[in-house]
Amino acid sequence: MKVLVTGGAGYIGSVMIQLLLEKGYKVKCLDRFFFGKETLKNVISNPNLEIIKDDVRWFNPEILKDVHAVFDLAALSNDPSGELDPAKTYDINYLGRLRVAKLSKEYGVERYVLASSCSVYGFREKILLDERSPLNPLTTYAKCNMLAERDILPLADEKFTVTVLRQATVYGLSPRMRFDLAINGMVLGAFKHGKIPVMRDGTQWRPFVHVKDTSRAFITVMESPKEKVNGQIFNVGSDEQNLQIFQLAKMIKDTLEIPVEIEWYGSPDKRSYRVSFNKIKSMLDFKPKYTPKDGIMEVYEALKNGKVEDTIKTRTVEWYKHLLETHKLLKEVLMRDVIL
Ligand SMILES: NC(=O)c1ccc[n+]([C@@H]2O[C@H](COP(=O)([O-])OP(=O)(O)OC[C@H]3O[C@@H](n4cnc5c(N)ncnc54)[C@H](O)[C@@H]3O)[C@@H](O)[C@H]2O)c1
């Protein structure tokens, strides 16, 4: 069976593709490769992998003809990147994904899984949020997720199985490393400067999930009976991995056993949500295998052994800004499509 992963060269996608190939699936990776192709270097020579460099907004739908399932991950993938150009975020994260879903249905793809985010819950303290809770998206990124969910779920029918996965904040190692994610970034700060950056005021709640676990959740959904997952939304994570940011910083300090200080930054975070993961556990028997402590140690060891580097590409919004600025500069000097 062939699975098309949009955004397959990204932080989650590059781990997911590895898992899919290990399980014997054939994979098509559709990506703009904003972060380069080297994120797929571990799998690039695998004959079961086909790479398509294209954009979700205009790719040729013929590529969907022999595809059984689509995992739709391509997006500007966090709040600050989503604010760089909100109209483009709307085009990619909402309309782009709606296009992928509609074309998938038209071309006979049987299953479609949307990579959404628990950030659609926005700010809700005191209560444990589940899939039926009202949404409160606070940013362009979160609003686009909500719109994509709203318009893609009704495409579900007997022949087209649609599932939305609201992922918790992800952590852990990936070939396309992201240090702009809370756990990874805090470990980097501890390693590099002996300081754990903590966004004020530290009491905000966030759910977390390891990158291998969230990748496995997509595969679990695809392998589950249609009647269990069709038209369904699942939060992806586990109740025990709801943490307050300050609590997380303390966990990192205790786990690493090196002298570190807490470094406060930013104005108080308006996003805070505690999420229930009971549905995915009870309906699909899905339980994460990894804990934040596993992720902390794995990232720390990789930094220590030089297996992962802190480059601008690991900070999503900075990299997109850099691409936009470089484009502007090049446009000013290019003539006849050349520099010199
Ligand atoms: N990482 C998290 O903590 C997290 C949490 C919740 C939800 N999500 C969602 O999961 C998905 C994957 O996230 P990630 O962390 O792997 O992000 P990422 O930025 O590492 O990967 C996104 C990939 O999409 C590609 N892409 C972007 N725009 C494209 C376009 N127009 N056409 C084709 N490809 C395009 C990029 O080149 C990149 O490889 C995203 O939809 C994100 O919003 C991520």
PDBQT file of the ligand as one rigid body, heavy atoms in Angstrom, charges set to zero:
ROOT
HETATM    1  N1  LIG A 401       5.816  19.913  15.676  1.00  0.00    +0.000 N 
HETATM    2  C1  LIG A 401       4.784  20.104  16.480  1.00  0.00    +0.000 C 
HETATM    3  O1  LIG A 401       4.929  20.300  17.711  1.00  0.00    +0.000 OA
HETATM    4  C2  LIG A 401       3.383  20.080  15.937  1.00  0.00    +0.000 A 
HETATM    5  C3  LIG A 401       2.309  20.059  16.837  1.00  0.00    +0.000 A 
HETATM    6  C4  LIG A 401       1.015  20.057  16.359  1.00  0.00    +0.000 A 
HETATM    7  C5  LIG A 401       0.799  20.036  14.981  1.00  0.00    +0.000 A 
HETATM    8  N2  LIG A 401       1.850  20.045  14.113  1.00  0.00    +0.000 N 
HETATM    9  C6  LIG A 401       1.573  20.013  12.660  1.00  0.00    +0.000 C 
HETATM   10  O2  LIG A 401       2.180  18.870  12.095  1.00  0.00    +0.000 OA
HETATM   11  C7  LIG A 401       2.619  19.166  10.758  1.00  0.00    +0.000 C 
HETATM   12  C8  LIG A 401       4.107  18.891  10.621  1.00  0.00    +0.000 C 
HETATM   13  O3  LIG A 401       4.828  19.708  11.544  1.00  0.00    +0.000 OA
HETATM   14  P1  LIG A 401       6.414  19.697  11.619  1.00  0.00    +0.000 P 
HETATM   15  O4  LIG A 401       6.778  19.977  13.018  1.00  0.00    +0.000 OA
HETATM   16  O5  LIG A 401       6.919  18.472  10.964  1.00  0.00    +0.000 OA
HETATM   17  O6  LIG A 401       6.765  20.993  10.746  1.00  0.00    +0.000 OA
HETATM   18  P2  LIG A 401       7.951  21.268   9.711  1.00  0.00    +0.000 P 
HETATM   19  O7  LIG A 401       7.991  22.728   9.476  1.00  0.00    +0.000 OA
HETATM   20  O8  LIG A 401       9.194  20.614  10.171  1.00  0.00    +0.000 OA
HETATM   21  O9  LIG A 401       7.476  20.523   8.392  1.00  0.00    +0.000 OA
HETATM   22  C9  LIG A 401       6.594  21.055   7.467  1.00  0.00    +0.000 C 
HETATM   23  C10 LIG A 401       7.029  20.602   6.088  1.00  0.00    +0.000 C 
HETATM   24  O10 LIG A 401       6.075  21.108   5.150  1.00  0.00    +0.000 OA
HETATM   25  C11 LIG A 401       6.767  21.604   4.033  1.00  0.00    +0.000 C 
HETATM   26  N3  LIG A 401       5.925  22.633   3.404  1.00  0.00    +0.000 N 
HETATM   27  C12 LIG A 401       5.588  23.837   3.907  1.00  0.00    +0.000 A 
HETATM   28  N4  LIG A 401       4.778  24.477   3.057  1.00  0.00    +0.000 NA
HETATM   29  C13 LIG A 401       4.606  23.665   1.984  1.00  0.00    +0.000 A 
HETATM   30  C14 LIG A 401       3.859  23.765   0.791  1.00  0.00    +0.000 A 
HETATM   31  N5  LIG A 401       3.171  24.873   0.495  1.00  0.00    +0.000 N 
HETATM   32  N6  LIG A 401       3.870  22.725  -0.074  1.00  0.00    +0.000 NA
HETATM   33  C15 LIG A 401       4.597  21.605   0.185  1.00  0.00    +0.000 A 
HETATM   34  N7  LIG A 401       5.335  21.473   1.316  1.00  0.00    +0.000 NA
HETATM   35  C16 LIG A 401       5.326  22.474   2.207  1.00  0.00    +0.000 A 
HETATM   36  C17 LIG A 401       8.082  22.151   4.567  1.00  0.00    +0.000 C 
HETATM   37  O11 LIG A 401       9.081  22.194   3.548  1.00  0.00    +0.000 OA
HETATM   38  C18 LIG A 401       8.397  21.162   5.692  1.00  0.00    +0.000 C 
HETATM   39  O12 LIG A 401       9.233  20.124   5.228  1.00  0.00    +0.000 OA
HETATM   40  C19 LIG A 401       2.274  20.628  10.511  1.00  0.00    +0.000 C 
HETATM   41  O13 LIG A 401       1.012  20.660   9.884  1.00  0.00    +0.000 OA
HETATM   42  C20 LIG A 401       2.170  21.199  11.913  1.00  0.00    +0.000 C 
HETATM   43  O14 LIG A 401       1.356  22.323  11.957  1.00  0.00    +0.000 OA
HETATM   44  C21 LIG A 401       3.134  20.044  14.556  1.00  0.00    +0.000 A 
ENDROOT
TORSDOF 0
